[in-house]
Amino acid sequence: MNSISSHIIPICRSHVDTDLIIPAEFLRSVSRQGFGQHLFARLRAADEAFPLNLLKYQGASIMVAGENFGCGSSREHAAWALADWGIRVIIAASFADIFHQNALNNQILPIVLPEPVIAKIFEEEARSDFYQLTVHLADQTVTVSSGAIHSFTIDPYRKECLLNGMDDFDYLLSKRSSIEEYDAKTRHLRFFDTSLVSPSKTSEAS
């Protein structure tokens, strides 16, 4: 992920919890695929005009919401459902801490912008047939349709992972040569070197 330009899906509400994002009755799998079809299932069933039901918002990869997005239970399925739908960026006034982490772990960029900016985006989008935002991760900016540019912050480590499409494990593997080099240099400093233990003796002992 580096730069994304897309029309948006406006979720004009605050405190959107994970049970709204993906209701508990759909948590029947440990696979990350297939949850997108149940994204916001209750809201879609209750309101024909809910954005995910409208053709106007199909194919959008940027979602915009109010404060405290992703509150409630810690289920990672919420991030899985959003990613499976095709959401790559979520812009909100604030995020629940665990959801924020889950989003990053699933290659979704959570961006915090001030509430007045969010309100302005909702207002301008409602008056537009096609409202597009551009997100530049490298520059850490969001450019709205009017041309206004808003900056956002992100942890440098998480930024590197998103730019290179890596999760925590991928990042560790990318540093394997450095880890092995450090291991070789410091091996003599160890109190006990586990590499000297014979696997066969370990098995016999157990």
Order of alpha helices (4+ residues) and beta strands (2+ residues): beta-alpha-alpha-beta-alpha-beta-alpha-beta-alpha-beta-beta-beta-alpha-alpha-alpha-alpha
